[in-house]
Amino acid sequence: MALKGNLRDFTITQLLNLINLARKTGTLVVEGPGEIARVFFREGKLSYAAIEQEDNSLAAVLQRTKRITNSQYRLIKEKASRMSDKELGLVLINAGYVSQDDILVSLQQYFLAVVRRLFTWGEGFFRFDQGELYINGKITVRIDLENLIIEGSRQLRELEKLQEEIPTLDMALKFTDRPGTNLRNINLSVQEWRVVSFVNPKNSMRQIARATKMNDLEIRRMIYGLLQAGLVEIIRPAGVAPPAPGRIFPTQNKEEQKSLVNRLIERIRSL
C-alpha cells in the first residue's frame, strides 16, 4: 500500500529520513504548486530525480552544467532525439565530447537540485510507491541522503524563523522615508535589485515572488534582508480594505453576553 499525505503534515525532510532509515526502494511523487516531481530511491539512496514540466534529458542536464554548448545541445535534440540517455551517453563519450565523470557529476548535481527545490514546497501532496525501479533508458546514481536531510532540516528552521518575521506574503512593500539615502549607492545583489524594482504599494510580496520566479523561502529571505537594512517596510496593499473587526460575542445583547460568560466560566471549572 502506497504512503500518501500532505506536505503540510509531513515534510520532505521527514520523508527522506524515513526512506533513509528504512533503506526503502521506490518512487516518491510530489505534486507541488504547478509542478510534479518524481524521485527514485534504491535501498535508501537517491537514484534519480526529475521535474515533469522541464526537459530532464541527459542533453539538457549537460547543457545546464556547461558540459556541452548550446549549439551542441540543439544538434543533439535534432539528430539524436530518439536515443535514450544511456545510448546518448555512450555516443558522447566515444566522440570525446564528455567523459563518464562529466555525465555522472552533472546528473548528481541535477538530482540534488531537484530535491532541494522540494524543500521549498510548503504545500502539495506526496505518494511513495514501494518497489523496484523502472526508469527506461535513464542513467541512475547512488547518493547518500544524510547530507540532504541535514540541509533540509536547516532550511526548514530558517523558513520557520522567516515566517515568524513575515507571517504572510499578501502584504505589500514600500520604501522607507530616509532622506539622503540613494539606492544606487547601496551594495545589492542582482536578485535584490530585481525585488527592489517591484517595490510598490500596489504589488503584494506574493506577486513580487511570482514576477521574480522566487519560491517562498527565497522571497522571504530577500525581503527580510531589505527589512533589516531599513530600505523597505511592510504595508497593506493599495486598494485593499482592512478586515472588518470581528465580534467578541456572537450577540450584542448585554444580558445574553453575561449569560454566555457565566456558562463559559462554569465549563472551564468543570474541566
PyMOL commands that set and color helices and strands:
alter all, ss='L'
color gray80, all
select helices_A, chain A and resi 12-22+58-64+70-79+85-94+100-119+146-165+183-185+190-196+205-211+216-228+254-270
alter helices_A, ss='H'
color red, helices_A
select strands_A, chain A and resi 3-6+26-31+36-42+45-51+125-130+172-175+232-235
alter strands_A, ss='S'
color yellow, strands_A
deselect
rebuild
show_as cartoon
